Amino acid sequence: MTSPLPDPTSWLTDLIKTQPPMVLWPTGDVANTSAALSAAAAPWTKSVAQMTQWQMDTMKSFWAPFLGGADQGDAIKDRRFSDDAWAKDPRYELVAKTYLAQTDLAQKALDASPIDERSKAQWSFALRQVADALSPANTLLTNPEALQLAMETGGASLAEGMKLFTEDLAKGRISMTDENAFEVGVNVCTTPGSVVLQNELIQIIQYTPTTENVFKRPLLIVPPCINKYYILDLQPANSFVGHAVAQGHTVFLVSWRNAGPSQESLTWDDYLEQGVLTAIDAALKISKADKINALGFCIGGTLITSALAVLAARGESPVASLTLLTTLLDFSDTGEIGLLVTKEGVTAREKAIGQGGLLKGSELAQVFAALRANDLIWPYVVKGYLKGQAPPAFDLLYWNSDDTNLPGPMFCYYIRNTYLENKLREPGALTMLGEKVDLGALDIPVFVYASKEDHIVPWTSAYESTQLLRNASFVLGASGHIAGVINPPAKMKRNFWIAPDGGGTPADPNAWFEAAEKVPGSWWPTWYEWLAPHAGNEVKARAKLGSAQFAPLEEAPGSYVKQKAP
């Protein structure tokens, strides 16, 4: 007979009573952090032990299907239990259904708890992490797929799984793709070009024209500094950079350095001065154009917009248009990432690395993976360690595993003034490079793009940029933070929404969406059409890259993008 079904309501209530909400990276002191986390995790640890014991006891009894505790009539819709093996044996079906019932009960208990909404949302995030980890699919003894495969292979799948686990243990992370299948500059990040400038923080790449004529005004791309830039240049078929070059744009791109000990004191202002403003100046001088067009992706969009606000405060306007891809300027609603940011956590991080030090890229990667644990963590545990199936080669996941460090002072400034205090949206609230910045002072056309299923930059929050900038239009793409952006036209995948002519950008994003038109395929051609009038006349493409002042230093993709986080 099975042991009593553990009641999650009791330990959830005890946890909320005795533990404060979570904070993001509470302290740089590893020993103190471990002790604090161990104390906070005690109620969770008890629940894990109870649930695991219950699952194992249930599996011991042939009569488990008749003991109740789960509805046996409905098919399981959760994809973790979609394989026929879960339904063929009623014992496994009961375990899966009871697990789902238990997690649903815990969530309802949390929903009914008398705590404030922010704390409730924080605990809901934590509950999901624990519930995902507790899934019977993640344990060999309660996963019929893994057990069946082990029998069919005579245990070879388990041996291979142990090998994969040992390899990942040495790496310190879970493998999501075959990392030996790709090499930057060989089969990913291969668009031809040259590095035409290098300083402590960036390399600037100018790409080789592929058309006879090009637009006079070049396009400067500022990618995120928290990842390598080659998400925009994976392979020829899906290279955003390559496609922009093919449209006749002279493309310059900022390749951020993977911060090491010599960059641990760099600040937000350094990223503006040595990064964005340096790139703008180089693109103008090399192209000899009156203005450039600028594009920022994610935090790259926050950086380029901040830099342009600094220039506007100085009375300078070197940019003809601005494109923002999945970018936050108003941080009022930052989704689940915002739940992890607290005043206590930011203060502790400032004490640890705010005056010097590094935020390791692996820490950021763990946070982003936790937002989608059932996509980016547990499937690889199950397939790799329980089934012995090495992950296939996938360029996007190879990029996702290529961690990038950030200087502590830069990160602390960013996280406090945006996610915590949301000052960027307030005119004059922030001083950058000696200038009080006001986003409303930017008097240029702006193309704002967001992805509908984005879990990092909620689309309604990205939409708020249209209310802060004077002359902004908005396009909403399908899918998420990356897949929505990297959607080349030739594949005719997904769709996007755009306001009808004269639709404008009302204050309410949902009102915009109700009036918007749904268009099949990629949003890229719509952006090309928008950008062309701001790109100037066509001129003959130059055969040589760079200039006398900016002589090519090395071939693209350059050396900075190849630097690995230690």
C-alpha positions as CSV (number, residue, x, y, z in Angstrom):
1,M,0.0,0.0,0.0
2,T,1.3,3.5,-0.8
3,S,2.2,6.1,1.8
4,P,-0.2,9.0,2.3
5,L,-0.3,11.6,-0.4
6,P,1.8,14.6,0.7
7,D,-0.2,17.8,1.1
8,P,1.7,20.7,-0.6
9,T,-0.6,23.3,1.0
10,S,0.9,22.9,4.5
11,W,4.6,23.2,3.5
12,L,3.8,26.0,1.1
13,T,2.1,27.9,3.9
14,D,5.0,27.3,6.2
15,L,7.4,28.5,3.6
16,I,5.6,31.8,3.0
17,K,5.3,32.4,6.7
18,T,9.0,31.8,7.5
19,Q,10.9,32.9,4.4
20,P,11.2,36.2,2.6
21,P,10.7,36.4,-1.2
22,M,13.7,35.5,-3.3
23,V,16.3,38.0,-4.4
24,L,18.5,38.0,-7.4
25,W,22.1,37.0,-6.5
26,P,21.8,38.1,-2.9
27,T,25.5,38.4,-2.1
28,G,28.9,37.8,-3.5
29,D,29.9,35.8,-0.5
30,V,29.6,32.2,-1.6
31,A,29.6,30.7,1.9
32,N,26.9,33.0,3.2
33,T,24.9,32.6,0.1
34,S,25.0,28.9,0.3
35,A,24.0,28.9,4.0
36,A,21.1,31.3,3.2
37,L,19.9,29.3,0.3
38,S,20.1,26.0,2.3
39,A,18.0,27.5,5.1
40,A,15.4,28.9,2.6
41,A,15.3,25.6,0.8
42,A,14.5,23.4,3.8
43,P,10.7,23.4,3.3
44,W,11.2,22.6,-0.4
45,T,13.7,19.9,0.4
46,K,11.2,18.2,2.7
47,S,8.5,18.4,-0.1
48,V,10.9,16.9,-2.6
49,A,11.6,13.9,-0.3
50,Q,7.9,13.4,0.4
51,M,6.9,13.5,-3.3
52,T,9.7,11.2,-4.4
53,Q,8.9,8.7,-1.7
54,W,5.2,8.8,-2.6
55,Q,6.0,8.2,-6.3
56,M,8.3,5.2,-5.5
57,D,5.8,3.7,-3.1
58,T,3.0,4.1,-5.7
59,M,5.1,2.3,-8.3
60,K,5.6,-0.7,-6.0
61,S,1.9,-1.6,-5.9
62,F,0.1,-3.2,-8.9
63,W,-3.1,-1.8,-7.4
64,A,-2.0,1.8,-7.6
65,P,-4.7,2.7,-10.2
66,F,-7.4,1.8,-7.8
67,L,-6.2,3.9,-4.9
68,G,-7.6,7.2,-6.1
69,G,-5.8,10.6,-5.9
70,A,-6.1,11.3,-9.6
71,D,-8.7,11.3,-12.3
72,Q,-8.2,8.2,-14.5
73,G,-10.7,9.2,-17.1
74,D,-9.0,12.1,-18.9
75,A,-5.9,11.8,-21.2
76,I,-2.8,13.6,-20.0
77,K,-2.2,16.7,-22.2
78,D,1.1,17.7,-20.6
79,R,3.9,17.1,-23.2
80,R,6.2,15.6,-20.6
81,F,3.9,12.7,-20.4
82,S,2.7,12.5,-24.0
83,D,4.6,9.3,-24.9
84,D,2.4,6.1,-25.1
85,A,4.5,4.5,-22.3
86,W,2.8,6.7,-19.8
87,A,-0.7,5.6,-20.8
88,K,0.0,1.9,-21.4
89,D,0.8,1.2,-17.8
90,P,-1.9,2.6,-15.4
91,R,0.7,2.9,-12.6
92,Y,2.8,5.4,-14.5
93,E,-0.4,7.2,-15.6
94,L,-1.4,7.6,-12.0
95,V,2.0,8.9,-10.9
96,A,1.9,11.6,-13.7
97,K,-1.7,12.6,-13.0
98,T,-1.2,12.8,-9.3
99,Y,1.9,14.9,-9.8
100,L,-0.1,17.3,-12.0
101,A,-2.9,17.4,-9.4
102,Q,-0.4,18.1,-6.6
103,T,1.2,21.0,-8.5
104,D,-2.2,22.4,-9.3
105,L,-3.2,22.2,-5.7
106,A,0.0,24.0,-4.6
107,Q,-0.6,26.8,-7.1
108,K,-4.2,27.2,-5.9
109,A,-2.9,27.4,-2.3
110,L,-0.5,30.1,-3.3
111,D,-3.2,32.0,-5.2
112,A,-5.3,32.0,-2.0
113,S,-2.5,33.0,0.3
114,P,-2.8,36.4,2.1
115,I,0.4,38.0,0.7
116,D,0.9,41.0,-1.6
117,E,0.8,40.4,-5.4
118,R,4.5,40.9,-6.0
119,S,5.5,38.4,-3.3
120,K,2.8,36.0,-4.6
121,A,4.3,36.3,-8.1
122,Q,7.8,35.7,-6.8
123,W,6.7,32.6,-4.9
124,S,4.8,31.4,-8.0
125,F,8.0,31.5,-10.0
126,A,9.8,29.6,-7.2
127,L,7.0,27.1,-7.0
128,R,7.2,26.4,-10.7
129,Q,10.9,25.8,-10.5
130,V,10.4,23.2,-7.7
131,A,7.4,21.6,-9.4
132,D,9.3,21.3,-12.7
133,A,12.2,19.7,-10.9
134,L,9.8,17.3,-9.1
135,S,8.3,15.9,-12.3
136,P,8.3,12.1,-12.4
137,A,9.6,12.4,-15.9
138,N,12.9,13.6,-14.4
139,T,13.5,10.4,-12.3
140,L,14.6,7.1,-13.8
141,L,12.4,5.0,-11.5
142,T,9.2,6.9,-12.5
143,N,9.9,7.4,-16.2
144,P,8.6,4.5,-18.2
145,E,10.2,5.8,-21.4
146,A,13.7,5.7,-19.9
147,L,13.1,2.3,-18.3
148,Q,11.8,0.8,-21.5
149,L,14.8,2.1,-23.5
150,A,17.2,0.8,-20.8
151,M,15.7,-2.7,-21.2
152,E,15.7,-2.5,-25.0
153,T,19.4,-1.5,-25.1
154,G,20.5,-3.9,-22.4
155,G,21.5,-0.9,-20.2
156,A,23.5,0.8,-22.9
157,S,21.3,3.9,-22.7
158,L,22.0,4.3,-19.0
159,A,25.8,3.9,-19.6
160,E,25.7,6.5,-22.3
161,G,23.6,8.8,-20.0
162,M,26.2,8.5,-17.3
163,K,28.9,9.4,-19.8
164,L,27.0,12.5,-20.9
165,F,26.4,13.5,-17.3
166,T,30.0,13.2,-16.4
167,E,31.0,15.3,-19.4
168,D,28.5,18.0,-18.4
169,L,29.7,17.8,-14.8
170,A,33.2,18.7,-16.0
171,K,31.7,21.6,-18.1
172,G,29.7,22.9,-15.2
173,R,26.5,23.1,-17.3
174,I,23.9,21.0,-19.2
175,S,24.7,20.5,-22.9
176,M,21.9,21.6,-25.2
177,T,23.5,21.0,-28.5
178,D,26.5,19.3,-30.0
179,E,29.1,22.0,-29.4
180,N,31.7,20.3,-31.5
181,A,29.5,20.7,-34.6
182,F,30.1,24.5,-34.8
183,E,33.0,26.9,-34.9
184,V,32.7,30.7,-35.0
185,G,34.0,31.9,-38.3
186,V,33.8,28.5,-39.9
187,N,30.2,27.4,-40.1
188,V,28.5,30.1,-38.0
189,C,29.1,33.8,-38.1
190,T,30.5,33.7,-41.6
191,T,29.3,36.8,-43.4
192,P,32.4,38.4,-45.1
193,G,33.8,41.6,-43.8
194,S,36.7,43.2,-41.9
195,V,37.4,44.6,-38.4
196,V,38.0,48.3,-39.0
197,L,38.4,49.5,-35.4
198,Q,39.4,47.9,-32.1
199,N,39.6,49.3,-28.6
200,E,39.4,47.9,-25.1
201,L,35.7,47.2,-25.3
202,I,34.7,46.7,-29.0
203,Q,35.6,45.7,-32.4
204,I,33.7,47.3,-35.3
205,I,33.0,45.1,-38.3
206,Q,32.3,46.5,-41.7
207,Y,30.7,43.9,-44.0
208,T,31.6,43.4,-47.7
209,P,28.9,44.6,-50.1
210,T,27.1,42.0,-52.2
211,T,25.3,44.5,-54.5
212,E,26.7,46.8,-57.2
213,N,25.2,49.8,-55.6
214,V,24.6,50.6,-51.9
215,F,22.7,53.2,-50.0
216,K,24.8,56.2,-49.1
217,R,23.8,56.1,-45.4
218,P,25.2,53.0,-43.6
219,L,23.4,50.9,-41.1
220,L,25.0,50.5,-37.6
221,I,23.9,47.5,-35.6
222,V,24.4,47.4,-31.8
223,P,23.7,43.9,-30.6
224,P,23.2,42.8,-27.0
225,C,26.4,42.9,-24.9
226,I,25.1,40.0,-22.7
227,N,25.4,37.6,-25.6
228,K,27.7,37.2,-28.6
229,Y,26.6,39.2,-31.6
230,Y,26.4,36.2,-34.0
231,I,22.7,35.5,-33.2
232,L,22.3,38.0,-36.0
233,D,24.7,36.1,-38.2
234,L,24.2,32.4,-37.6
235,Q,24.3,30.8,-41.0
236,P,23.8,32.4,-44.5
237,A,20.1,31.3,-44.7
238,N,19.1,33.0,-41.5
239,S,21.7,35.7,-41.1
240,F,20.0,39.1,-40.4
241,V,23.3,40.8,-41.2
242,G,23.7,39.0,-44.5
243,H,20.2,39.8,-45.5
244,A,20.6,43.5,-44.7
245,V,23.8,43.6,-46.8
246,A,21.9,41.9,-49.7
247,Q,19.3,44.8,-49.5
248,G,22.1,47.3,-50.4
249,H,23.0,48.5,-46.9
250,T,26.5,49.1,-45.9
251,V,26.5,47.4,-42.5
252,F,28.7,48.2,-39.6
253,L,28.3,46.1,-36.4
254,V,29.6,46.4,-32.8
255,S,31.3,43.2,-31.5
256,W,31.4,43.5,-27.7
257,R,34.4,42.1,-25.9
258,N,33.8,39.2,-23.5
259,A,34.8,41.1,-20.3
260,G,37.8,39.8,-18.4
261,P,39.9,41.0,-15.4
262,S,41.2,44.1,-17.3
263,Q,37.6,45.2,-18.1
264,E,36.1,44.6,-14.6
265,S,36.0,48.4,-13.8
266,L,34.2,49.5,-17.0
267,T,31.0,51.5,-16.4
268,W,27.7,52.2,-18.3
269,D,29.3,55.4,-19.5
270,D,32.2,53.5,-20.9
271,Y,29.8,51.3,-22.9
272,L,28.3,54.5,-24.3
273,E,31.6,56.3,-25.0
274,Q,34.0,53.5,-26.0
275,G,31.2,51.4,-27.5
276,V,28.2,53.1,-29.2
277,L,29.5,56.7,-29.7
278,T,32.8,55.4,-31.0
279,A,31.0,53.1,-33.5
280,I,28.8,56.0,-34.7
281,D,31.8,58.2,-35.3
282,A,33.6,55.5,-37.2
283,A,30.6,54.6,-39.4
284,L,30.2,58.3,-40.3
285,K,33.9,58.8,-41.1
286,I,34.3,55.7,-43.1
287,S,31.1,56.1,-45.2
288,K,31.5,59.9,-45.5
289,A,27.7,60.1,-45.1
290,D,25.9,63.0,-43.4
291,K,24.0,60.6,-41.1
292,I,23.7,56.9,-40.4
293,N,20.8,54.6,-39.6
294,A,21.0,52.8,-36.2
295,L,19.6,49.5,-34.9
296,G,19.7,48.1,-31.4
297,F,18.7,44.6,-30.3
298,C,17.6,44.0,-26.7
299,I,20.0,45.8,-24.3
300,G,21.8,47.0,-27.4
301,G,18.7,49.0,-28.1
302,T,18.7,50.5,-24.6
303,L,22.4,51.4,-25.1
304,I,22.0,53.0,-28.5
305,T,18.9,55.0,-27.4
306,S,20.8,56.2,-24.3
307,A,23.7,57.3,-26.5
308,L,21.5,59.1,-28.9
309,A,19.8,60.9,-25.9
310,V,23.3,62.0,-24.8
311,L,24.0,63.4,-28.3
312,A,20.6,65.1,-28.4
313,A,21.5,66.9,-25.1
314,R,24.7,68.1,-26.8
315,G,22.7,69.4,-29.8
316,E,24.0,66.6,-32.1
317,S,21.9,64.5,-34.4
318,P,24.0,62.1,-36.4
319,V,21.4,59.4,-36.9
320,A,18.6,59.5,-39.5
321,S,16.5,56.6,-38.0
322,L,16.5,54.2,-35.2
323,T,15.3,50.6,-35.1
324,L,14.7,48.9,-31.8
325,L,14.3,45.1,-31.7
326,T,12.8,43.5,-28.5
327,T,14.1,46.5,-26.4
328,L,13.0,47.9,-23.1
329,L,13.1,51.6,-22.4
330,D,10.2,51.7,-19.9
331,F,10.8,49.0,-17.3
332,S,7.5,49.3,-15.5
333,D,6.6,45.6,-16.4
334,T,9.6,43.4,-17.0
335,G,7.9,40.1,-16.7
336,E,9.3,37.3,-14.6
337,I,12.9,38.7,-14.7
338,G,11.7,41.7,-12.8
339,L,10.4,39.4,-10.0
340,L,14.0,38.4,-9.4
341,V,15.2,41.9,-8.9
342,T,14.9,43.3,-5.4
343,K,16.4,46.3,-3.6
344,E,18.2,44.0,-1.2
345,G,19.6,41.9,-4.0
346,V,20.8,44.8,-6.1
347,T,22.4,46.5,-3.0
348,A,24.3,43.2,-2.2
349,R,25.5,42.9,-5.8
350,E,26.7,46.5,-5.8
351,K,28.7,45.8,-2.6
352,A,30.2,42.7,-4.3
353,I,31.1,43.9,-7.8
354,G,29.7,47.5,-8.1
355,Q,33.2,49.0,-7.8
356,G,35.0,46.4,-9.8
357,G,34.5,42.7,-10.6
358,L,32.7,40.6,-13.1
359,L,29.2,39.3,-13.5
360,K,29.7,35.9,-15.0
361,G,27.8,35.0,-18.1
362,S,27.0,31.6,-16.6
363,E,24.9,33.4,-13.9
364,L,22.8,35.2,-16.5
365,A,22.4,32.0,-18.5
366,Q,21.0,30.2,-15.4
367,V,18.5,33.0,-14.8
368,F,17.3,32.9,-18.5
369,A,17.1,29.1,-18.5
370,A,15.1,29.1,-15.3
371,L,12.4,31.2,-17.0
372,R,11.8,28.3,-19.3
373,A,13.1,25.3,-17.4
374,N,10.8,22.8,-19.2
375,D,12.3,24.0,-22.5
376,L,15.9,24.7,-21.6
377,I,16.8,22.5,-18.6
378,W,14.7,19.4,-18.0
379,P,14.3,18.0,-21.5
380,Y,18.1,17.8,-21.8
381,V,18.4,16.1,-18.4
382,V,15.8,13.5,-19.5
383,K,17.0,12.8,-23.0
384,G,20.7,13.1,-22.1
385,Y,21.1,11.5,-18.6
386,L,18.1,9.1,-18.5
387,K,17.9,8.1,-22.1
388,G,21.6,8.5,-23.2
389,Q,20.7,10.6,-26.2
390,A,23.3,13.3,-27.0
391,P,21.7,16.6,-28.1
392,P,21.7,17.2,-31.9
393,A,23.6,20.1,-33.5
394,F,21.6,23.3,-33.4
395,D,23.2,26.7,-34.2
396,L,20.9,28.8,-32.1
397,L,21.5,26.7,-29.0
398,Y,25.2,26.7,-29.6
399,W,25.1,30.5,-29.5
400,N,22.9,30.3,-26.4
401,S,25.6,28.3,-24.6
402,D,28.4,30.8,-25.5
403,D,28.4,32.8,-22.2
404,T,29.5,36.4,-22.0
405,N,30.8,38.2,-18.9
406,L,29.9,41.8,-18.0
407,P,31.8,44.3,-15.9
408,G,30.3,44.6,-12.4
409,P,30.0,48.5,-12.4
410,M,28.2,48.5,-15.8
411,F,25.8,45.8,-14.8
412,C,25.0,47.3,-11.4
413,Y,24.3,50.7,-12.9
414,Y,22.0,49.1,-15.5
415,I,20.1,46.8,-13.1
416,R,19.5,49.6,-10.6
417,N,18.5,52.4,-12.9
418,T,16.3,50.3,-15.2
419,Y,14.8,47.1,-13.6
420,L,14.8,48.4,-10.1
421,E,14.1,52.1,-10.3
422,N,13.0,52.6,-13.9
423,K,14.6,56.0,-14.3
424,L,15.4,55.9,-18.0
425,R,11.9,56.8,-18.9
426,E,11.9,59.9,-16.7
427,P,13.3,63.1,-18.5
428,G,16.4,64.3,-16.7
429,A,16.4,61.6,-14.1
430,L,19.7,60.0,-15.3
431,T,23.0,61.7,-16.1
432,M,25.1,59.9,-18.7
433,L,28.5,61.2,-19.9
434,G,27.8,64.4,-18.0
435,E,24.4,65.0,-19.8
436,K,20.9,64.7,-18.4
437,V,19.1,62.4,-20.8
438,D,15.6,62.8,-22.1
439,L,14.3,60.2,-24.5
440,G,11.6,62.6,-25.6
441,A,14.3,64.8,-27.1
442,L,15.0,62.3,-29.9
443,D,13.3,63.7,-33.0
444,I,13.9,60.9,-35.5
445,P,11.7,58.1,-37.0
446,V,11.8,55.0,-34.9
447,F,10.8,51.4,-35.9
448,V,9.9,49.4,-32.8
449,Y,9.7,45.6,-33.1
450,A,8.5,43.2,-30.4
451,S,7.8,39.5,-30.3
452,K,4.4,38.3,-29.0
453,E,5.6,35.4,-26.9
454,D,8.8,37.0,-25.6
455,H,9.5,35.9,-22.1
456,I,12.4,38.3,-21.6
457,V,10.9,41.5,-23.1
458,P,7.1,41.4,-22.8
459,W,5.7,42.9,-26.0
460,T,3.4,45.3,-24.2
461,S,6.4,46.7,-22.4
462,A,8.4,47.0,-25.6
463,Y,5.4,48.8,-27.0
464,E,5.7,51.5,-24.3
465,S,8.7,52.8,-26.2
466,T,6.3,54.3,-28.7
467,Q,4.9,56.5,-26.0
468,L,8.4,57.7,-24.9
469,L,9.7,58.5,-28.4
470,R,8.2,61.2,-30.6
471,N,7.9,59.5,-34.0
472,A,7.6,55.7,-33.5
473,S,5.8,53.0,-35.4
474,F,5.3,49.5,-34.1
475,V,5.4,46.0,-35.5
476,L,4.6,42.8,-33.5
477,G,6.0,39.5,-34.6
478,A,5.0,36.0,-33.6
479,S,7.1,33.7,-31.5
480,G,9.7,34.6,-28.8
481,H,12.7,36.8,-28.1
482,I,15.0,35.2,-30.6
483,A,12.9,33.1,-33.0
484,G,10.6,36.1,-33.6
485,V,13.5,38.3,-34.6
486,I,15.4,35.7,-36.7
487,N,12.7,34.9,-39.2
488,P,14.1,35.2,-42.8
489,P,11.5,35.8,-45.5
490,A,12.4,32.8,-47.7
491,K,11.1,30.3,-45.1
492,M,7.6,32.0,-45.0
493,K,7.3,31.0,-41.3
494,R,5.1,32.6,-38.7
495,N,3.4,36.0,-39.1
496,F,3.4,39.5,-37.8
497,W,0.9,42.3,-37.0
498,I,1.1,45.9,-38.2
499,A,-1.3,48.8,-37.8
500,P,-3.3,49.7,-40.8
501,D,-2.4,53.0,-42.6
502,G,-3.1,55.9,-40.2
503,G,-3.5,53.5,-37.3
504,G,-0.9,55.1,-35.1
505,T,0.3,54.0,-31.7
506,P,-2.5,54.6,-29.1
507,A,-1.5,54.6,-25.4
508,D,-3.1,51.1,-24.8
509,P,-1.1,48.3,-26.6
510,N,-4.1,46.1,-26.5
511,A,-6.1,48.7,-28.4
512,W,-3.3,48.7,-31.0
513,F,-3.4,44.9,-31.3
514,E,-7.2,44.8,-31.7
515,A,-6.9,47.2,-34.7
516,A,-3.8,45.6,-36.2
517,E,-3.7,43.5,-39.3
518,K,-2.2,40.1,-39.3
519,V,0.3,39.4,-42.1
520,P,1.8,36.0,-43.0
521,G,5.5,35.5,-43.1
522,S,8.5,37.6,-42.0
523,W,8.4,41.2,-40.9
524,W,11.9,41.8,-42.4
525,P,10.5,43.1,-45.8
526,T,8.3,45.5,-44.0
527,W,11.3,46.9,-42.2
528,Y,13.4,47.1,-45.4
529,E,10.6,49.1,-46.9
530,W,10.5,51.4,-43.9
531,L,14.3,51.8,-43.7
532,A,14.9,52.6,-47.4
533,P,13.7,56.2,-47.5
534,H,16.0,57.0,-44.6
535,A,19.1,55.4,-46.2
536,G,19.8,58.2,-48.8
537,N,20.6,57.9,-52.4
538,E,22.3,54.9,-54.0
539,V,26.0,55.1,-54.7
540,K,28.5,52.6,-56.2
541,A,29.7,50.1,-53.7
542,R,33.3,50.6,-52.8
543,A,35.7,47.7,-53.4
544,K,37.8,48.3,-50.3
545,L,36.6,48.3,-46.7
546,G,37.6,50.8,-44.1
547,S,39.6,53.9,-44.9
548,A,43.0,55.5,-44.4
549,Q,42.1,56.3,-40.8
550,F,40.4,52.9,-40.2
551,A,42.5,50.4,-42.0
552,P,41.2,46.7,-41.8
553,L,42.8,44.9,-38.9
554,E,41.6,41.4,-39.5
555,E,38.8,39.5,-41.3
556,A,35.4,39.1,-39.9
557,P,34.2,37.8,-37.5
558,G,37.2,39.2,-35.6
559,S,38.8,37.9,-32.4
560,Y,36.5,39.4,-29.7
561,V,33.6,37.2,-30.7
562,K,35.7,34.1,-30.3
563,Q,36.8,34.8,-26.7
564,K,35.3,32.3,-24.3
565,A,34.2,33.1,-20.8
566,P,36.6,31.4,-18.4
